[in-house]
Amino acid sequence: MTEVSELVMTKPTAFEVAYVINPWMRPTLWRESPAALRARANLCWQQLHDDLCARGTRVHLVAAVPGLPDLVFPANAAVVLERRVLLSRFAHAERRGEEPVFNAFFQSLRRDGIVESVATMPSGIVQEGAGDCLWDAHRQLFWVGYGQRSCRAAAEVIADYFACDIQPLELVDSRFYHLDIALAALESGELLYCPRAFSPAGLAAIHSRVPAALRIEVTEEEAAQFCINTVSVHSCLYMTPPGKRLAGLLAARGYHLYQTDLTPFLLAGGGAACLTLRLDHRRRQETVSANGDIPHEHRN
């Protein structure tokens, strides 16, 4: 790797499945063997963490907090670009206790010079971080999901705060409650996506932005394994096992797959990308004009 990737993770020491706020959550199954599942969750998380660190990734850890089991999914904490942080506002009361925890964490990163600024979504505008806002480094835009856990108005806030191009996408299937379960923008320019998750207008937007040769369709069955919920670092993809068809297709396109059993987290509706938040997204230098201004264009 030519650059060190940076991301945020939270150890799963307080993780459990205690309530239902998405269709995947299975508190009944968790209660059948909580000690075994918690031990397995710690092992699975550690494997993902160690795989990332072994290949040059720098991880910043958020301390776990008892009573906030979904703090283990920091992807939903914020949107980050060019060391600027826009904190999320959660749709469900069960997760709102995470907001001050993540605010304090990012303020500490700001004091340490790791991020430059920290802002919060306006009151009344729900937006759940990078779970619903994915940076596409190839196209230099944010794909912005809405309709399930984030509201449409958040897209304009993101465009204004980061002065960048956006492409809103409406999510129409409750199973794909966040965009990062239904779409992944790989660093090569290829796009993993499950068509069933999107409205006709959303699919049309994807097709207009991404040539057919760069679109990788994922079946509903594959998406249900959370294989789209991948961490893409250069040609490496960190994900739950995607199955033979998709694994073969990705390998044939030159990707190195690092597959991790994340079964305990699937019981809460989260995969590899949910367990991380990238801090290192940058614009390409040529997107900045000669006078230092960043072009501000957002398309709807």
Phi, psi and omega in degrees: 000142180271340180226151176276125176277148180234136177209171181250139172221161176232125178298143186274031183293338177251010184286138171198169175250099191247350183207179181234112174231006170210163187294348183269344189289133186230073180297331179295316177295321179298317183293341179291329180206064185298319182295316180294319181291323178293320177296319179293320179300318179297319178294316180296315179299316182297322178296315178298313179302312184291322177299317180294314182293325182296339181250026168096009181275136175263125184249129173258126187260131170269133179291134177295151180231120177305137181090354177237071187295331182273004172299341178293349180252074185288352175306331183273001186285325191190167166253134184228131174209135178053038178067015174256137187242131173241106185290149183275167168233123187278147181285325186255142181301329182300336183251355185292337175296343178286336187301310179293331178294312179292325177299312180298321180296313182289329175296324177292323176295325178295316180297329179275359178079013181278324170239159187267319183210156181226126177228168182235145174306142177303151178303135178090352178253112182273130177204130189251055168062211182289351171298329180238019181208103188249125178282128176254099185294330181291318183261355178058049178211164171260128163277124187241114179274147176207166175110342178243297183241352177233150183264157183299325182297337180295332182300318180290326176297316179297314179301317182288317184295317183264356182050058185219167175287144177227158170225100177294144178224122179277130177265128189241003181238124185297338177294329180258068189286341172235152181297325185287356171271340187249346185208141173223126177267105183280153188292342178284347185105350178280155184234124170269130179202154176251108185304327184299338185285342194247153173291163176304321179293322178295317178297319179299322179294318178299314182294327180284331182274330190237119178300151183305324182294340181256002179263128178244104181283136179246135181287163177300322181295319178292318179297328179293345175271003179064030180284339174290332182284068189249152171264117183256113178233104184058236182265009181260135177239122179256120190201168168290156181306123187271355186091160190297316185298306184290322178300317179294320180296316181292320178296321180295336178270005173096011180273146173259118185263128174247099189266131183232133174288112181242031186309315181300326181282333175297331177293346176252359180085035181222149178234205187297314181294324178299329183279000183222159171223121181285133176254354193253014179293133181226152168284155168290147184300325184290350177281351177261129184285172184299328181272007176091355179284149176258125180303136180245103180223128170229130185254142182241000000 
